[in-house]
Amino acid sequence: MEIRTLESREREAVLELLDAWELPDGWRGRDFFRRYMEDDPSFRDENFWVAAEGARLVSCVQIFPRRLRLNGGEVGLGGIGSVFTHPEGRGSGAASAVLRAAEDDMRGRGLALGLLFTGRIPFYERLGWIAWPFSNALYIAQEADAGAAAEGVELDAFDLARDLADVCDLHAGYSAERSGSVVRDDAAWEGNLKVAGNPDEDFRVARRDGEVVAYARFIALEGHPILAEFGRGPRDEDALAALLSRALAERGGGYGPAPADASLEAGLLAHGVEVRPMGDPNTMLRCLDAEALLAAAGAERAEGESEADLLRRVLPPERALFWPADRF
Ligand SMILES: CC(C)(COP(=O)(O)OP(=O)(O)OC[C@H]1O[C@@H](n2cnc3c(N)ncnc32)[C@H](O)[C@@H]1OP(=O)(O)O)[C@@H](O)C(=O)NCCC(=O)NCCS
């Protein structure tokens, strides 16, 4: 078995391999994963590691390079996704070998941290990954009149042409204070708007004097409403609480990152939305380069510290978040 990166003539072949993955929400594997090939500006053939038996692709792993906010700075992140072995090739070490190769590659590229989402925690734990229960919450909307608009605030649907620049500014400002969120430039935003939905998203804004002061994005996963991202201006707690509570009431609640600011939680409660903490059970991290991670976090090495303790020190799960809109 040969472990190597994808050749450009093999793009359809790797999508054909991924087509054997039985996915929820009516997706064909090849259509679901094609979006990450055609719409994600970070896509490169070299980001796909594969195991091949002759001309046949047996297993694959895809690297999603990102910049992650960390203690006011940034760190290179290697997102791992599209991990799949053909059913006939399983249990002989193919995925483990391909993942190892992808990890070495990421390390070599200066991506200090690995991150993935999975329902198979023990498989990755055996390979050195650590479950990372980012602080999520269940949002329970109890009152039918939740979300009466704040004074002078208009709740509306997101309008790409009109609102994108305002939303980008709000995202950069609000997420800047949050370790774990992904930095997006214009190209990343363009790609994100294409791939974040499942396949669509419910993207809402709150405007004051025509300007967007808060926004919220929802997606449905297997019928469950997921709060994929939100943000607000520095003095717009009321607008965000009104926007979220209206949307949550209409959607029958939601699950997503917990509010990091106490004022948002109080505002939601005032609108009849209860926030129940519930750790994220699917996210895993791996320290790929301790020195680079420490440098990015502006932290000193501690004698005898384990990889897990180092990660806990620089990216404590209870104080960090990863917006579901950035999932891969
Ligand atoms: C998860 C998945 C990628 C694993 O692929 P794989 O190629 O079978 O993985 P490996 O062979 O490296 O490891 C599988 C198991 O075989 C074991 N194994 C590895 N090499 C082995 C060998 N030479 N002999 C016997 N067993 C071996 C591993 O320890 C592992 O055990 P575990 O399942 O109890 O953890 C594959 O099952 C799959 O595609 N599943 C559907 C998609 C999916 O769930 N993707 C991951 C979600 S993020």
Ligand as a Chemical Component Dictionary entry (heavy atoms), coordinates in Angstrom:
data_LIG
# 
_chem_comp.id                   LIG 
_chem_comp.type                 NON-POLYMER 
_chem_comp.pdbx_formal_charge   0 
_chem_comp.three_letter_code    LIG 
# 
loop_
_chem_comp_atom.comp_id 
_chem_comp_atom.atom_id 
_chem_comp_atom.alt_atom_id 
_chem_comp_atom.type_symbol 
_chem_comp_atom.charge 
_chem_comp_atom.model_Cartn_x 
_chem_comp_atom.model_Cartn_y 
_chem_comp_atom.model_Cartn_z 
_chem_comp_atom.pdbx_ordinal 
LIG C1  C1  C 0 -12.957 5.211  10.799 1  
LIG C2  C2  C 0 -12.292 4.625  9.550  2  
LIG C3  C3  C 0 -11.754 5.771  8.710  3  
LIG C4  C4  C 0 -11.136 3.736  9.984  4  
LIG O1  O1  O 0 -10.465 3.295  8.801  5  
LIG P1  P1  P 0 -9.486  2.028  8.812  6  
LIG O2  O2  O 0 -8.640  2.132  7.607  7  
LIG O3  O3  O 0 -10.249 0.803  9.038  8  
LIG O4  O4  O 0 -8.622  2.393  10.101 9  
LIG P2  P2  P 0 -7.444  1.512  10.695 10 
LIG O5  O5  O 0 -7.349  0.213  9.994  11 
LIG O6  O6  O 0 -6.230  2.360  10.751 12 
LIG O7  O7  O 0 -7.974  1.314  12.155 13 
LIG C5  C5  C 0 -9.227  0.663  12.372 14 
LIG C6  C6  C 0 -9.115  -0.318 13.472 15 
LIG O8  O8  O 0 -8.276  -1.380 13.076 16 
LIG C7  C7  C 0 -7.208  -1.522 13.973 17 
LIG N1  N1  N 0 -6.020  -1.881 13.193 18 
LIG C8  C8  C 0 -5.158  -1.030 12.610 19 
LIG N2  N2  N 0 -4.189  -1.735 11.994 20 
LIG C9  C9  C 0 -4.471  -3.027 12.168 21 
LIG C10 C10 C 0 -3.866  -4.223 11.756 22 
LIG N3  N3  N 0 -2.757  -4.210 11.030 23 
LIG N4  N4  N 0 -4.469  -5.383 12.115 24 
LIG C11 C11 C 0 -5.575  -5.378 12.838 25 
LIG N5  N5  N 0 -6.207  -4.268 13.259 26 
LIG C12 C12 C 0 -5.645  -3.108 12.933 27 
LIG C13 C13 C 0 -7.080  -0.173 14.623 28 
LIG O9  O9  O 0 -6.497  -0.283 15.907 29 
LIG C14 C14 C 0 -8.505  0.282  14.692 30 
LIG O10 O10 O 0 -9.162  -0.246 15.815 31 
LIG P3  P3  P 0 -10.462 0.512  16.405 32 
LIG O11 O11 O 0 -11.496 0.588  15.326 33 
LIG O12 O12 O 0 -10.854 -0.373 17.531 34 
LIG O13 O13 O 0 -10.005 1.879  16.809 35 
LIG C15 C15 C 0 -13.271 3.756  8.726  36 
LIG O14 O14 O 0 -13.906 2.841  9.580  37 
LIG C16 C16 C 0 -14.339 4.556  8.001  38 
LIG O15 O15 O 0 -14.107 5.014  6.890  39 
LIG N6  N6  N 0 -15.511 4.745  8.625  40 
LIG C17 C17 C 0 -16.589 5.499  8.046  41 
LIG C18 C18 C 0 -16.264 6.976  8.021  42 
LIG C19 C19 C 0 -15.863 7.496  9.371  43 
LIG O16 O16 O 0 -16.451 7.161  10.398 44 
LIG N7  N7  N 0 -14.837 8.364  9.380  45 
LIG C20 C20 C 0 -14.270 8.899  10.581 46 
LIG C21 C21 C 0 -15.172 9.900  11.162 47 
LIG S1  S1  S 0 -14.325 11.405 11.424 48 
# 
loop_
_chem_comp_bond.comp_id 
_chem_comp_bond.atom_id_1 
_chem_comp_bond.atom_id_2 
_chem_comp_bond.value_order 
_chem_comp_bond.pdbx_ordinal 
LIG C1  C2  SING 1  
LIG C2  C3  SING 2  
LIG C2  C4  SING 3  
LIG C2  C15 SING 4  
LIG C4  O1  SING 5  
LIG O1  P1  SING 6  
LIG P1  O2  DOUB 7  
LIG P1  O3  SING 8  
LIG P1  O4  SING 9  
LIG O4  P2  SING 10 
LIG P2  O5  DOUB 11 
LIG P2  O6  SING 12 
LIG P2  O7  SING 13 
LIG O7  C5  SING 14 
LIG C5  C6  SING 15 
LIG C6  O8  SING 16 
LIG C6  C14 SING 17 
LIG O8  C7  SING 18 
LIG C7  N1  SING 19 
LIG C7  C13 SING 20 
LIG N1  C8  SING 21 
LIG N1  C12 SING 22 
LIG C8  N2  DOUB 23 
LIG N2  C9  SING 24 
LIG C9  C10 SING 25 
LIG C9  C12 DOUB 26 
LIG C10 N3  SING 27 
LIG C10 N4  DOUB 28 
LIG N4  C11 SING 29 
LIG C11 N5  DOUB 30 
LIG N5  C12 SING 31 
LIG C13 O9  SING 32 
LIG C13 C14 SING 33 
LIG C14 O10 SING 34 
LIG O10 P3  SING 35 
LIG P3  O11 DOUB 36 
LIG P3  O12 SING 37 
LIG P3  O13 SING 38 
LIG C15 O14 SING 39 
LIG C15 C16 SING 40 
LIG C16 O15 DOUB 41 
LIG C16 N6  SING 42 
LIG N6  C17 SING 43 
LIG C17 C18 SING 44 
LIG C18 C19 SING 45 
LIG C19 O16 DOUB 46 
LIG C19 N7  SING 47 
LIG N7  C20 SING 48 
LIG C20 C21 SING 49 
LIG C21 S1  SING 50 
# 
